[in-house]
Amino acid sequence: MEHQITDTNAPAIYADPEGRLFIQGQFFDFNSKYKDSYPETHFTCGIRAGDGYAAAGMAADGHPVLFRSVLGNEWTETPLISGEEDGYKKAEGTIIAIDYDSASRRLFLISDHNELIIIPNCRKCIRIIEL
């Protein structure tokens, strides 16, 4: 069944309360398309990020995930792991908010585990800050 939202004020990308992803008002069946590549994902938020899209959520195995796409039809995961002085740190909890700063080209994610995750254009430069 195809889901479509006809509200012209709807954002370019968003997640509905059931964790489904919508792009330009069209349901994008991420879990069916990527069932052999990524764990099932319950999406919590999405945003237009520069020329592309970003969508965050919770994987079925309980870890937070972030996916990015240029056109909204092919997605790749951005690992939510930062290199720290004493090793690596993985993000925890559910991503509850996402924002994008076009001047610095950085994504900002907030988790319900009181973490701010800063994702610059450099995927190796991710920072996770406890709030």
Helices and strands as residue ranges (DSSP letters): E 13-15, E 21-23, E 26-28, H 30-33, E 41-49, E 52-59, E 64-69, E 76-77, E 81-84, E 87-90, E 95-101, E 106-111, E 115-119, G 123-125, E 127-130
